[in-house]
C-alpha cells in the first residue's frame, strides 16, 4: 500500500481480511458492508481486486476517492440487505455489528472495549463476551487468528440463526459505566499504552484485565445502536 495513505494500526490488516473473505466465502456472496471502514481501503481491495460489491458505512465520511459508501451509522435492522457485514476494529460500531449477526453473515475483529462498558475487558475476555452473546442467540461462529500484529488480531466469523429474532428483545451488556461518559479513541489508547508500560519489564501482558463474567440483563435502548 506504500505511503499514499495514512492508517492507524497495522495496514496489513486490509489485505489479510480481504483474503480471509475470499477464502471463507468465495463467490457465494456479493454485497458487503464495511462498517466503520474509515478511508475504505478494505472496500477498495474487495472491489478492485476481488470483485465484490463493497461499500463503507461510516458517518465520518473519510473515504478514499472512488470508494462508495454511506455517511451514516450502521443500523443492524437493515443488515439482511448485505451478504456480509465486516467490522475491522470498529470501536463504537461493535455492538451494532454483533446485532447484525442475528440477520446475516458477519466478520468482526474486535479492538477496544465498546462492547461492555460496565467492566474493563482484555483482548480474549472481549472476544469471549461477544461469543457468549452469539451462543445466546444461536449464532454459529468461529475464531480465526489473523496474520497481523496482535493482540487485536482475532476475527469472529458468523452465520445467522435459522429463526429470525426481533431486535427489540435482544439483551446486550451495559453501554455505560466506568465513570459514565465514553472515552475518546485517543484517551482509550493512551490508557492502554500506560498499562503496557506499567507491566513487568515493559512487556505487553495479554489479557491482564481478562474478566470472565456473563452478560448482564440489560435491554437494548430505544435509540438506534451506535455504528
Secondary structure as GFF3:
##gff-version 3
##sequence-region A 1 227
A	DSSP	alpha_helix	12	25	.	.	.	ID=ss1
A	DSSP	three_ten_helix	26	28	.	.	.	ID=ss2
A	DSSP	beta_strand	31	35	.	.	.	ID=ss3
A	DSSP	alpha_helix	41	48	.	.	.	ID=ss4
A	DSSP	beta_strand	53	57	.	.	.	ID=ss5
A	DSSP	beta_strand	69	70	.	.	.	ID=ss6
A	DSSP	three_ten_helix	76	81	.	.	.	ID=ss7
A	DSSP	beta_strand	84	88	.	.	.	ID=ss8
A	DSSP	three_ten_helix	91	93	.	.	.	ID=ss9
A	DSSP	alpha_helix	94	100	.	.	.	ID=ss10
A	DSSP	beta_strand	105	109	.	.	.	ID=ss11
A	DSSP	alpha_helix	123	136	.	.	.	ID=ss12
A	DSSP	beta_strand	140	145	.	.	.	ID=ss13
A	DSSP	beta_strand	154	159	.	.	.	ID=ss14
A	DSSP	three_ten_helix	167	169	.	.	.	ID=ss15
A	DSSP	beta_strand	171	172	.	.	.	ID=ss16
A	DSSP	alpha_helix	185	198	.	.	.	ID=ss17
A	DSSP	three_ten_helix	200	202	.	.	.	ID=ss18
A	DSSP	beta_strand	218	219	.	.	.	ID=ss19
###
